[in-house]
Amino acid sequence: MTEEEQKEFLNELNSFGYEFKKVLDVMTIGIKDKILVPVLLKWFEKPIMKLNDKIFIVRCLTVKGFNKATEMLLKFYKELDYEEIDKWTVGNAIGVISDRRYVNEYIKIITNKKNGISRQMIVHGMGAFKEEKVKKTLITLLNDEEVNGHVIYALSKFKDKNLIQILIPFLEHKVIWKREEAKKTIKKLEKLDK
């Protein structure tokens, strides 16, 4: 955004009773600031917005419960090239927002290996949807090295002791943080029914 556009952007947001001084201040918003989501979406859609401006808005929208942004984020995610580093940032926003209405869409994204590591944080957020189809999908992704550490985290949200057997081999995984994630998840699942 040009300096003039930044001023206009802040003025519009501040018209809702805010006192943002710099554009970066907008990244501090949280769930209590839902009123700003339509304004951010409007700015996202402006033809003047360059890719880095759009990614900045995506970061501002990365707040659990900002469901009004999900549709736009999914559309943008699909438009980005598979190798695009910014695709991970958009996937992260989708995972954090965790909008239940799009579970089937998330499953399509995370099972498409072409989406690479940009799937990681969507996978990470899938534990919020305690549905059998989600659990089955996550289990099928345990062989996928790009996302399996995030799968283990998501599976920790399911109250299913049967997952322990599936996760035991990960205690020997060559990647330390994946071993640690498996250890934590197994410990958590073992505490069930105690």
C-alpha positions in Angstrom: 0.0 0.0 0.0 1.2 3.5 -0.7 1.4 5.9 2.2 -1.9 7.5 1.1 -3.6 4.1 0.9 -2.3 3.2 4.4 -3.7 6.4 5.7 -7.1 5.7 4.2 -7.0 2.1 5.5 -6.3 3.2 9.0 -8.9 6.0 8.9 -11.5 3.5 7.9 -10.6 1.1 10.7 -10.3 3.9 13.2 -13.8 5.0 12.3 -15.0 2.1 14.4 -13.5 3.7 17.5 -9.9 2.4 17.2 -6.8 4.4 17.4 -4.3 2.5 15.2 -1.3 4.7 14.6 0.6 2.4 12.2 -0.6 -0.3 9.8 1.3 -2.9 11.8 -0.8 -2.1 14.8 -3.7 -3.9 13.1 -2.0 -7.2 13.6 -2.8 -7.0 17.3 -6.5 -7.5 16.8 -8.3 -10.4 18.4 -11.7 -12.0 18.6 -13.2 -9.0 20.3 -12.5 -7.0 17.1 -14.8 -9.0 14.8 -16.4 -5.8 13.7 -13.2 -5.1 11.6 -13.4 -8.3 9.6 -15.7 -6.9 6.8 -13.4 -3.9 6.4 -10.3 -6.1 6.1 -12.1 -8.3 3.6 -13.1 -5.2 1.6 -9.5 -4.0 1.5 -8.3 -7.5 0.6 -10.5 -7.4 -2.6 -9.3 -4.0 -3.8 -7.5 -4.1 -7.1 -4.7 -1.9 -5.7 -3.7 -4.6 -3.3 -0.4 -6.4 -4.1 0.4 -9.9 -2.9 2.3 -8.7 0.1 -0.6 -6.4 1.1 -3.0 -9.3 0.8 -0.7 -11.5 2.9 -0.6 -8.8 5.6 -4.4 -8.8 5.7 -4.4 -12.6 5.9 -2.1 -12.3 9.0 -4.5 -9.8 10.6 -7.4 -12.2 10.0 -5.5 -15.1 11.6 -7.7 -15.2 14.7 -9.8 -18.1 16.0 -13.4 -17.4 15.3 -13.0 -14.9 12.4 -15.3 -17.2 10.4 -16.4 -14.5 8.0 -13.0 -14.6 6.4 -12.9 -18.4 5.7 -14.5 -18.4 2.3 -12.2 -15.6 1.0 -9.1 -17.4 2.5 -10.0 -20.7 0.9 -10.5 -19.0 -2.5 -7.1 -17.2 -2.1 -5.4 -20.5 -0.9 -6.5 -22.2 -4.1 -5.3 -19.3 -6.3 -1.8 -19.4 -4.9 0.8 -21.5 -6.7 1.8 -24.8 -5.0 5.4 -23.6 -4.4 4.2 -20.2 -3.1 5.7 -19.6 0.4 2.7 -17.4 1.2 0.4 -20.4 0.7 1.6 -21.6 4.1 0.5 -18.3 5.7 -2.9 -18.6 4.2 -3.2 -22.3 5.4 -2.2 -21.2 8.8 -5.0 -18.6 8.9 -7.5 -21.2 7.8 -6.3 -23.6 10.5 -6.4 -21.0 13.3 -9.8 -19.7 12.4 -11.1 -23.3 12.5 -14.5 -22.8 10.8 -16.5 -26.0 11.2 -18.6 -25.3 8.0 -15.7 -26.2 5.7 -14.5 -29.5 7.2 -15.0 -31.3 3.8 -13.0 -28.6 2.0 -10.2 -28.9 4.5 -10.1 -32.7 4.0 -9.7 -32.1 0.2 -6.9 -29.7 0.8 -4.9 -31.8 3.3 -5.2 -35.0 1.3 -3.9 -33.3 -1.9 -0.1 -33.9 -1.6 0.4 -31.2 -4.2 -0.4 -28.6 -1.5 2.9 -29.6 0.2 3.8 -28.1 3.5 1.1 -25.4 3.2 -1.3 -28.1 4.6 0.6 -28.2 7.9 -1.4 -25.8 10.0 -4.8 -26.8 8.5 -3.9 -30.4 9.6 -2.9 -28.9 13.0 -6.3 -27.4 13.4 -8.2 -30.5 12.4 -8.3 -31.8 15.9 -11.0 -29.2 16.7 -13.4 -31.3 14.6 -13.9 -34.5 16.5 -15.6 -36.3 13.7 -14.9 -39.9 12.6 -14.2 -38.9 9.0 -11.6 -36.4 10.2 -9.9 -38.9 12.4 -9.8 -41.5 9.6 -8.3 -38.8 7.2 -5.7 -37.9 9.8 -4.6 -41.5 10.3 -4.1 -41.9 6.5 -1.7 -38.9 6.6 0.6 -40.4 9.2 2.8 -41.7 6.4 3.1 -38.2 4.9 6.4 -36.8 6.3 5.4 -33.2 5.3 2.5 -33.2 7.8 2.7 -36.2 10.1 4.0 -34.3 13.1 1.0 -32.0 12.8 -1.3 -35.0 12.4 0.0 -36.4 15.7 -0.9 -33.1 17.4 -4.4 -33.1 15.9 -5.0 -36.7 16.9 -4.1 -35.7 20.5 -7.5 -33.9 20.6 -9.4 -37.1 20.0 -10.3 -39.1 23.1 -9.5 -42.4 21.6 -7.0 -44.8 23.4 -6.9 -47.0 20.2 -4.7 -44.3 18.6 -1.9 -45.2 21.0 -0.9 -48.3 19.0 -0.8 -46.3 15.8 1.4 -43.7 17.4 4.0 -45.9 19.1 6.2 -46.2 16.0 6.7 -42.4 16.1 8.5 -42.7 19.4 11.5 -43.8 17.3 11.0 -41.2 14.5 14.2 -39.6 13.3 12.8 -36.1 13.8 13.1 -35.1 17.4 10.0 -32.8 17.6 7.8 -35.6 16.0 9.1 -38.0 18.7 8.3 -35.5 21.4 4.8 -34.9 19.9 4.1 -38.6 19.8 5.3 -39.0 23.4 3.0 -36.1 24.6 0.0 -37.5 22.7 0.4 -41.0 23.9 0.8 -39.8 27.5 -2.4 -37.7 27.1 -4.3 -40.7 25.7 -3.1 -43.0 28.4 -4.6 -40.7 31.0 -8.1 -41.3 29.6 -10.4 -43.3 31.9 -8.0 -42.9 34.9 
